[in-house]
């Protein structure tokens, strides 16, 4: 993954009012903390940061050019978005070291076409791996090409890049290949019991009871 530089500023105002003012100014409140360093309270340029995440994924390693301080290499821990308006509210970041390793969740993409007459379902959209800081993959791929019904692909079946190790459990199901349901199967799942049927009231009862 290419190194990405982002110009950021330190912030001294806190609270909901300050956060709203920051966002109105086109910036996102953020905090860089962890690994024994003093927390650094920052603001990120909204448009540039959103573009970086869109083009490189949430595991993009950022070189933060902090105004008035030394640069920091960082990785996003959590990106909080507004539940209905979908804008970025806050970013949690952690410092990382060049040449070190980090634990990250990486998206898994299922490729290929399974055998005719099958249906492929993806159970896990991402798995946890440990990878070198500057070599975190944007995504991982697993092929189901020509796989027969009954075939299952678990986390250890996902090919990893050199230097990366799996941290997800071996029993994590990533993709499952099953037989495609027939038209009769789908019709049988439709519950039509009682449809259009009016039961006769038993003696001594009324239909409205």
GROMACS elastic network, one bead per residue, 0.5 to 0.9 nm:
[ bonds ]
;  ai    aj funct       b0    kb
    1     4     6  0.88209   500
    1    56     6  0.81231   500
    1    60     6  0.73630   500
    1    61     6  0.78557   500
    1   134     6  0.62376   500
    1   135     6  0.56880   500
    1   136     6  0.64497   500
    1   137     6  0.68473   500
    1   138     6  0.75395   500
    2    56     6  0.89446   500
    2    60     6  0.84117   500
    2    61     6  0.81815   500
    2   134     6  0.77312   500
    2   135     6  0.86582   500
    3    60     6  0.82186   500
    3    61     6  0.65626   500
    3    62     6  0.65944   500
    3    63     6  0.70642   500
    3   134     6  0.76075   500
    4    52     6  0.79965   500
    4    60     6  0.76497   500
    4    61     6  0.66882   500
    4    62     6  0.50690   500
    4    63     6  0.59308   500
    4    64     6  0.85396   500
    5    61     6  0.88911   500
    5    62     6  0.57539   500
    5    64     6  0.59944   500
    5    65     6  0.68951   500
    6    44     6  0.78336   500
    6    45     6  0.81440   500
    6    48     6  0.77777   500
    6    49     6  0.76265   500
    6    62     6  0.67170   500
    6    63     6  0.61809   500
    6    64     6  0.51380   500
    6    65     6  0.59172   500
    6    66     6  0.85782   500
    7    44     6  0.73072   500
    7    45     6  0.75536   500
    7    63     6  0.85069   500
    7    64     6  0.60172   500
    7    66     6  0.63547   500
    7    67     6  0.75767   500
    8    42     6  0.65930   500
    8    43     6  0.58056   500
    8    44     6  0.50903   500
    8    45     6  0.69255   500
    8    64     6  0.63175   500
    8    65     6  0.58051   500
    8    66     6  0.50945   500
    8    67     6  0.65191   500
    9    41     6  0.85455   500
    9    42     6  0.54474   500
    9    43     6  0.53054   500
    9    44     6  0.69012   500
    9    45     6  0.88634   500
    9    65     6  0.81583   500
    9    66     6  0.56302   500
    9    67     6  0.53564   500
    9    68     6  0.82574   500
   10    40     6  0.73474   500
   10    41     6  0.57908   500
   10    43     6  0.62452   500
   10    66     6  0.69358   500
   10    67     6  0.68435   500
   10    68     6  0.81179   500
   10    69     6  0.88136   500
   11    14     6  0.79351   500
   11    29     6  0.81501   500
   11    30     6  0.89903   500
   11    40     6  0.85546   500
   11    41     6  0.56107   500
   11    42     6  0.51873   500
   11    43     6  0.64497   500
   12    41     6  0.74151   500
   12    42     6  0.85072   500
   13    17     6  0.89254   500
   13    18     6  0.57161   500
   13    19     6  0.80614   500
   14    17     6  0.76482   500
   14    18     6  0.53851   500
   14    19     6  0.67352   500
   15    18     6  0.54138   500
   15    19     6  0.61871   500
   15    20     6  0.87627   500
   16    20     6  0.61760   500
   16    21     6  0.86703   500
   17    20     6  0.51996   500
   17    21     6  0.63434   500
   17    22     6  0.86744   500
   18    21     6  0.50953   500
   18    22     6  0.61421   500
   18    23     6  0.86979   500
   19    22     6  0.50201   500
   19    23     6  0.62526   500
   19    24     6  0.86215   500
   19    28     6  0.78620   500
   19    29     6  0.63405   500
   19    89     6  0.81939   500
   19    90     6  0.86557   500
   20    23     6  0.51760   500
   20    24     6  0.61396   500
   20    25     6  0.86195   500
   20    89     6  0.89232   500
   21    24     6  0.50677   500
   21    25     6  0.62582   500
   21    26     6  0.89273   500
   21    27     6  0.89030   500
   22    25     6  0.51474   500
   22    26     6  0.67455   500
   22    27     6  0.54922   500
   22    28     6  0.64292   500
   22    29     6  0.67867   500
   22    43     6  0.75855   500
   23    26     6  0.51470   500
   23    28     6  0.55686   500
   23    29     6  0.75052   500
   23    46     6  0.79140   500
   23    88     6  0.88036   500
   23    89     6  0.78156   500
   24    27     6  0.72609   500
   25    28     6  0.88209   500
   26    44     6  0.86343   500
   26    45     6  0.63520   500
   26    46     6  0.56015   500
   26    47     6  0.75620   500
   27    43     6  0.58297   500
   27    44     6  0.52785   500
   27    47     6  0.80971   500
   28    42     6  0.82733   500
   28    43     6  0.51959   500
   28    44     6  0.50018   500
   28    45     6  0.63758   500
   28    46     6  0.56325   500
   28    49     6  0.86644   500
   28    88     6  0.69519   500
   28    89     6  0.65229   500
   28    90     6  0.60752   500
   28    91     6  0.73624   500
   29    41     6  0.76606   500
   29    42     6  0.60751   500
   29    44     6  0.66070   500
   29    89     6  0.71238   500
   29    90     6  0.52010   500
   29    91     6  0.65603   500
   29    92     6  0.89982   500
   30    40     6  0.84354   500
   30    41     6  0.60462   500
   30    42     6  0.50156   500
   30    43     6  0.55043   500
   30    44     6  0.68869   500
   30    89     6  0.88961   500
   30    90     6  0.55553   500
   30    92     6  0.58196   500
   30    93     6  0.72942   500
   31    39     6  0.66373   500
   31    40     6  0.56272   500
   31    42     6  0.57207   500
   31    43     6  0.81470   500
   31    90     6  0.83141   500
   31    91     6  0.66019   500
   31    92     6  0.53335   500
   31    93     6  0.60298   500
   31    94     6  0.82961   500
   32    37     6  0.87705   500
   32    38     6  0.84762   500
   32    39     6  0.55868   500
   32    40     6  0.50547   500
   32    41     6  0.64929   500
   32    42     6  0.74843   500
   32    74     6  0.77576   500
   32    76     6  0.89358   500
   32    91     6  0.86702   500
   32    92     6  0.63789   500
   32    94     6  0.53440   500
   32    95     6  0.67632   500
   33    36     6  0.78089   500
   33    37     6  0.62831   500
   33    38     6  0.65373   500
   33    40     6  0.65020   500
   33    41     6  0.87317   500
   33    92     6  0.78750   500
   33    93     6  0.64712   500
   33    94     6  0.52581   500
   33    95     6  0.67568   500
   34    37     6  0.59172   500
   34    38     6  0.77907   500
   34    39     6  0.73599   500
   34    93     6  0.83887   500
   34    94     6  0.56739   500
   34    95     6  0.67389   500
   35    38     6  0.89908   500
   35    94     6  0.77873   500
   35    95     6  0.71917   500
   35    96     6  0.85346   500
   36    39     6  0.88891   500
   37    40     6  0.85399   500
   37    95     6  0.84236   500
   42    66     6  0.82110   500
   43    46     6  0.87368   500
   44    47     6  0.89184   500
   44    48     6  0.81624   500
   44    49     6  0.66780   500
   44    91     6  0.87319   500
   45    48     6  0.56114   500
   45    49     6  0.59284   500
   45    50     6  0.84690   500
   46    49     6  0.53054   500
   46    50     6  0.60292   500
   46    51     6  0.85549   500
   46    88     6  0.79132   500
   47    50     6  0.52601   500
   47    51     6  0.61886   500
   47    52     6  0.87215   500
   48    51     6  0.51450   500
   48    52     6  0.62570   500
   48    53     6  0.88183   500
   49    52     6  0.51148   500
   49    53     6  0.63684   500
   49    54     6  0.86022   500
   50    53     6  0.52594   500
   50    54     6  0.60658   500
   50    55     6  0.85898   500
   50    88     6  0.82454   500
   51    54     6  0.50149   500
   51    55     6  0.59979   500
   51    56     6  0.82465   500
   52    55     6  0.53211   500
   52    56     6  0.56892   500
   52    57     6  0.73261   500
   52    58     6  0.84937   500
   52    60     6  0.75570   500
   53    56     6  0.52557   500
   53    58     6  0.53622   500
   53    59     6  0.80428   500
   53    60     6  0.69374   500
   54    57     6  0.57693   500
   54    58     6  0.79712   500
   56    59     6  0.74515   500
   56    60     6  0.57312   500
   56   138     6  0.66216   500
   57    60     6  0.58261   500
   57   138     6  0.61417   500
   57   139     6  0.85488   500
   58    61     6  0.86735   500
   58    75     6  0.82577   500
   58    76     6  0.65364   500
   58    77     6  0.85106   500
   58    78     6  0.86583   500
   58    79     6  0.83261   500
   58   106     6  0.89635   500
   58   138     6  0.83803   500
   59    75     6  0.64768   500
   59    76     6  0.65509   500
   59    77     6  0.85396   500
   59   104     6  0.73301   500
   59   105     6  0.81586   500
   59   106     6  0.77497   500
   59   136     6  0.70827   500
   59   137     6  0.81474   500
   59   138     6  0.69939   500
   60    74     6  0.87222   500
   60    75     6  0.65706   500
   60    76     6  0.75547   500
   60   136     6  0.78799   500
   60   138     6  0.78589   500
   61    73     6  0.69600   500
   61    74     6  0.58207   500
   61    75     6  0.50780   500
   61    76     6  0.77935   500
   61    96     6  0.84535   500
   61   133     6  0.73971   500
   61   134     6  0.70206   500
   61   136     6  0.83465   500
   62    72     6  0.80759   500
   62    73     6  0.57168   500
   62    74     6  0.51978   500
   62    75     6  0.62903   500
   62    76     6  0.84789   500
   63    71     6  0.66355   500
   63    72     6  0.57030   500
   63    74     6  0.63423   500
   64    70     6  0.87028   500
   64    71     6  0.54494   500
   64    72     6  0.51275   500
   64    73     6  0.61998   500
   64    74     6  0.70297   500
   65    69     6  0.80551   500
   65    70     6  0.72735   500
   65    72     6  0.70065   500
   66    69     6  0.53901   500
   66    70     6  0.62793   500
   66    71     6  0.56971   500
   66    72     6  0.75389   500
   67    70     6  0.79542   500
   67    71     6  0.86174   500
   72    95     6  0.68062   500
   72    96     6  0.81714   500
   72    97     6  0.89831   500
   73    94     6  0.85224   500
   73    95     6  0.57521   500
   73    96     6  0.56170   500
   73    97     6  0.66170   500
   73    98     6  0.77230   500
   74    93     6  0.63007   500
   74    94     6  0.54893   500
   74    96     6  0.53545   500
   74    97     6  0.81809   500
   75    92     6  0.87670   500
   75    93     6  0.55703   500
   75    94     6  0.54706   500
   75    95     6  0.64326   500
   75    96     6  0.67140   500
   75   133     6  0.88525   500
   76    79     6  0.71099   500
   76    91     6  0.70998   500
   76    92     6  0.60409   500
   76    94     6  0.63866   500
   76    95     6  0.89407   500
   77    91     6  0.77231   500
   77    92     6  0.53783   500
   77    93     6  0.51118   500
   77    94     6  0.63830   500
   77   104     6  0.89165   500
   78    90     6  0.83109   500
   78    91     6  0.59177   500
   78    92     6  0.50222   500
   78    93     6  0.69954   500
   79    88     6  0.70353   500
   79    89     6  0.77830   500
   79    90     6  0.61418   500
   79    92     6  0.63764   500
   79    93     6  0.87014   500
   80    83     6  0.88584   500
   80    87     6  0.86230   500
   80    88     6  0.59485   500
   80    89     6  0.55067   500
   80    90     6  0.51912   500
   80    91     6  0.62020   500
   80    92     6  0.82484   500
   81    84     6  0.86016   500
   81    85     6  0.81324   500
   81    86     6  0.55773   500
   81    87     6  0.53771   500
   81    89     6  0.51348   500
   81    90     6  0.71187   500
   81    91     6  0.89334   500
   82    85     6  0.54848   500
   82    87     6  0.54721   500
   82    88     6  0.63449   500
   82    89     6  0.61013   500
   83    86     6  0.60798   500
   83    87     6  0.84801   500
   84    87     6  0.85300   500
   86    89     6  0.87839   500
   88    91     6  0.77452   500
   96   100     6  0.73022   500
   96   101     6  0.81813   500
   96   102     6  0.76607   500
   96   133     6  0.70823   500
   97   100     6  0.52954   500
   97   101     6  0.78514   500
   97   133     6  0.69349   500
   97   134     6  0.89512   500
   98   101     6  0.83844   500
   98   132     6  0.82387   500
   98   133     6  0.61232   500
   98   134     6  0.66609   500
   99   132     6  0.64728   500
   99   133     6  0.63317   500
   99   134     6  0.72118   500
  100   131     6  0.84832   500
  100   132     6  0.58119   500
  100   133     6  0.57005   500
  100   134     6  0.84098   500
  101   130     6  0.64521   500
  101   131     6  0.53395   500
  101   133     6  0.51767   500
  101   134     6  0.86209   500
  101   164     6  0.88649   500
  102   129     6  0.83070   500
  102   130     6  0.54550   500
  102   131     6  0.56832   500
  102   132     6  0.64071   500
  102   133     6  0.59726   500
  102   136     6  0.86216   500
  103   128     6  0.69116   500
  103   129     6  0.57197   500
  103   131     6  0.65964   500
  103   132     6  0.89879   500
  103   167     6  0.80154   500
  104   127     6  0.82990   500
  104   128     6  0.56082   500
  104   129     6  0.56685   500
  104   130     6  0.63053   500
  104   131     6  0.76456   500
  104   136     6  0.82204   500
  105   126     6  0.60847   500
  105   127     6  0.53748   500
  105   129     6  0.63405   500
  105   130     6  0.87502   500
  106   125     6  0.84713   500
  106   126     6  0.51872   500
  106   127     6  0.56067   500
  106   128     6  0.62978   500
  106   129     6  0.72187   500
  106   136     6  0.84340   500
  106   137     6  0.72734   500
  106   138     6  0.68888   500
  106   139     6  0.56373   500
  106   140     6  0.68773   500
  107   124     6  0.87965   500
  107   125     6  0.57288   500
  107   127     6  0.66779   500
  107   138     6  0.74105   500
  107   140     6  0.62221   500
  107   141     6  0.85867   500
  108   124     6  0.77042   500
  108   125     6  0.54526   500
  108   127     6  0.70300   500
  108   139     6  0.57574   500
  108   141     6  0.56019   500
  108   142     6  0.72484   500
  108   158     6  0.82248   500
  108   174     6  0.81515   500
  109   125     6  0.74905   500
  109   126     6  0.84636   500
  109   139     6  0.69358   500
  109   140     6  0.60511   500
  109   142     6  0.64185   500
  109   143     6  0.85442   500
  110   122     6  0.76479   500
  110   140     6  0.86534   500
  110   141     6  0.58695   500
  110   142     6  0.51439   500
  110   143     6  0.58542   500
  110   144     6  0.69849   500
  110   174     6  0.88302   500
  110   175     6  0.77042   500
  111   141     6  0.67444   500
  111   142     6  0.60598   500
  111   144     6  0.62405   500
  111   145     6  0.72983   500
  112   142     6  0.84280   500
  112   143     6  0.52998   500
  112   144     6  0.53232   500
  112   146     6  0.77768   500
  113   116     6  0.83334   500
  113   120     6  0.87068   500
  113   143     6  0.80433   500
  113   144     6  0.60628   500
  113   146     6  0.60569   500
  113   147     6  0.77912   500
  114   117     6  0.84844   500
  114   118     6  0.65337   500
  114   119     6  0.76264   500
  114   120     6  0.72303   500
  114   143     6  0.87606   500
  114   144     6  0.53878   500
  114   148     6  0.65663   500
  114   149     6  0.83273   500
  114   177     6  0.74524   500
  115   118     6  0.60047   500
  115   119     6  0.87775   500
  115   144     6  0.86758   500
  115   145     6  0.72354   500
  115   147     6  0.53908   500
  115   148     6  0.53689   500
  115   149     6  0.75469   500
  115   177     6  0.89882   500
  116   119     6  0.86913   500
  116   146     6  0.79288   500
  116   148     6  0.82485   500
  116   180     6  0.88411   500
  117   148     6  0.88682   500
  117   149     6  0.82001   500
  117   178     6  0.86566   500
  117   179     6  0.60449   500
  117   180     6  0.54290   500
  117   181     6  0.85827   500
  118   147     6  0.85836   500
  118   148     6  0.71635   500
  118   149     6  0.58691   500
  118   177     6  0.64291   500
  118   178     6  0.54385   500
  118   181     6  0.83993   500
  119   149     6  0.78142   500
  119   176     6  0.81912   500
  119   177     6  0.56873   500
  119   178     6  0.52375   500
  119   179     6  0.57789   500
  119   181     6  0.81767   500
  120   144     6  0.82535   500
  120   149     6  0.88413   500
  120   175     6  0.68183   500
  120   176     6  0.57339   500
  120   178     6  0.64949   500
  120   179     6  0.87176   500
  120   180     6  0.86968   500
  121   174     6  0.85560   500
  121   175     6  0.56536   500
  121   176     6  0.53478   500
  121   177     6  0.65956   500
  121   178     6  0.81329   500
  122   125     6  0.68358   500
  122   173     6  0.82028   500
  122   174     6  0.57499   500
  122   176     6  0.64371   500
  122   177     6  0.89654   500
  123   172     6  0.85704   500
  123   173     6  0.60414   500
  123   174     6  0.50650   500
  123   175     6  0.56415   500
  123   176     6  0.74100   500
  124   127     6  0.71390   500
  124   155     6  0.87208   500
  124   172     6  0.74120   500
  124   173     6  0.63494   500
  124   175     6  0.71612   500
  125   174     6  0.71347   500
  126   139     6  0.85068   500
  126   140     6  0.84431   500
  126   174     6  0.81263   500
  127   140     6  0.89063   500
  127   155     6  0.69203   500
  127   166     6  0.80452   500
  127   167     6  0.78115   500
  127   168     6  0.59024   500
  127   169     6  0.89999   500
  127   172     6  0.83862   500
  127   174     6  0.84314   500
  128   155     6  0.89958   500
  128   165     6  0.89515   500
  128   166     6  0.64807   500
  128   167     6  0.52086   500
  128   169     6  0.87838   500
  129   160     6  0.86048   500
  129   164     6  0.66372   500
  129   165     6  0.56079   500
  129   168     6  0.68403   500
  130   136     6  0.85772   500
  130   163     6  0.84840   500
  130   164     6  0.55027   500
  130   165     6  0.52682   500
  130   166     6  0.64669   500
  130   167     6  0.66598   500
  131   134     6  0.83553   500
  131   135     6  0.66464   500
  131   136     6  0.57577   500
  131   137     6  0.83538   500
  131   161     6  0.84707   500
  131   162     6  0.87444   500
  131   163     6  0.63666   500
  131   165     6  0.67049   500
  131   166     6  0.89731   500
  132   135     6  0.51697   500
  132   136     6  0.62667   500
  132   163     6  0.68270   500
  132   164     6  0.69583   500
  133   136     6  0.61128   500
  135   161     6  0.85784   500
  135   163     6  0.86387   500
  135   164     6  0.87703   500
  136   139     6  0.86270   500
  136   161     6  0.87331   500
  136   164     6  0.84262   500
  137   140     6  0.68599   500
  137   160     6  0.88747   500
  137   161     6  0.76232   500
  140   158     6  0.72749   500
  140   159     6  0.72878   500
  140   160     6  0.71367   500
  140   161     6  0.85918   500
  141   158     6  0.67972   500
  141   159     6  0.70909   500
  141   160     6  0.87233   500
  142   153     6  0.83784   500
  142   157     6  0.76151   500
  142   158     6  0.54802   500
  142   159     6  0.68798   500
  142   174     6  0.89895   500
  142   175     6  0.88429   500
  143   147     6  0.88113   500
  143   158     6  0.86741   500
  144   147     6  0.53934   500
  144   148     6  0.88822   500
  144   151     6  0.88994   500
  144   153     6  0.83607   500
  144   175     6  0.83463   500
  144   177     6  0.82075   500
  147   150     6  0.85280   500
  147   151     6  0.63761   500
  147   152     6  0.89043   500
  147   177     6  0.71100   500
  148   151     6  0.58858   500
  148   177     6  0.67689   500
  148   178     6  0.77102   500
  148   179     6  0.84417   500
  149   152     6  0.87049   500
  149   176     6  0.83820   500
  149   177     6  0.50481   500
  149   179     6  0.53299   500
  149   180     6  0.86414   500
  150   176     6  0.73490   500
  150   177     6  0.56253   500
  150   178     6  0.54234   500
  150   179     6  0.77259   500
  151   175     6  0.85788   500
  151   176     6  0.62463   500
  151   177     6  0.52576   500
  151   178     6  0.73722   500
  152   173     6  0.72492   500
  152   174     6  0.77812   500
  152   175     6  0.59637   500
  152   177     6  0.61651   500
  152   178     6  0.88604   500
  153   156     6  0.81333   500
  153   157     6  0.59483   500
  153   158     6  0.78189   500
  153   172     6  0.87673   500
  153   173     6  0.61784   500
  153   174     6  0.55912   500
  153   175     6  0.51115   500
  153   176     6  0.63325   500
  153   177     6  0.85161   500
  154   157     6  0.54402   500
  154   158     6  0.72534   500
  154   169     6  0.89522   500
  154   170     6  0.66218   500
  154   171     6  0.62860   500
  154   172     6  0.54948   500
  154   174     6  0.50933   500
  154   175     6  0.69814   500
  154   176     6  0.87885   500
  155   158     6  0.56096   500
  155   159     6  0.89849   500
  155   166     6  0.77845   500
  155   168     6  0.67186   500
  155   169     6  0.70674   500
  155   170     6  0.57536   500
  155   171     6  0.70670   500
  155   172     6  0.55030   500
  155   173     6  0.64011   500
  155   174     6  0.61139   500
  156   159     6  0.76999   500
  156   160     6  0.89931   500
  156   166     6  0.71455   500
  156   168     6  0.84143   500
  156   169     6  0.82754   500
  156   170     6  0.58472   500
  156   171     6  0.84634   500
  156   172     6  0.84876   500
  157   170     6  0.89847   500
  157   174     6  0.87710   500
  158   174     6  0.85010   500
  160   163     6  0.82335   500
  160   164     6  0.61343   500
  160   165     6  0.72156   500
  160   166     6  0.78576   500
  161   164     6  0.57339   500
  161   165     6  0.85395   500
  162   165     6  0.85746   500
  166   169     6  0.80870   500
  166   170     6  0.87250   500
  167   170     6  0.86602   500
  168   171     6  0.83752   500
  168   172     6  0.69086   500
  169   172     6  0.55789   500
  170   173     6  0.82918   500
  173   176     6  0.74438   500
  178   181     6  0.88411   500
  179   182     6  0.88604   500
  181   184     6  0.79726   500
  181   185     6  0.57049   500
  181   186     6  0.65779   500
  182   185     6  0.50324   500
  182   186     6  0.64142   500
  182   187     6  0.86844   500
  183   186     6  0.52167   500
  183   187     6  0.62224   500
  183   188     6  0.86361   500
  184   187     6  0.50846   500
  184   188     6  0.61096   500
  184   189     6  0.87945   500
  185   188     6  0.51780   500
  185   189     6  0.65763   500
  186   189     6  0.53136   500
  186   190     6  0.70337   500
  187   190     6  0.54601   500
  187   191     6  0.87615   500
  188   191     6  0.75702   500
  190   193     6  0.89881   500
  191   194     6  0.88173   500
  191   195     6  0.86272   500
  192   195     6  0.53072   500
  192   196     6  0.88649   500
  193   196     6  0.88791   500
  193   197     6  0.86347   500
  194   197     6  0.52170   500
  194   198     6  0.77331   500
  194   199     6  0.87567   500
  195   198     6  0.86197   500
  199   202     6  0.88453   500
  199   207     6  0.80880   500
  200   206     6  0.89534   500
  200   207     6  0.72887   500
  201   204     6  0.79926   500
  201   205     6  0.56993   500
  201   206     6  0.57322   500
  201   207     6  0.52710   500
  201   208     6  0.88545   500
  202   205     6  0.55044   500
  202   206     6  0.76511   500
  202   207     6  0.85308   500
  203   206     6  0.82155   500
  205   208     6  0.84433   500
  205   209     6  0.70092   500
  206   209     6  0.56688   500
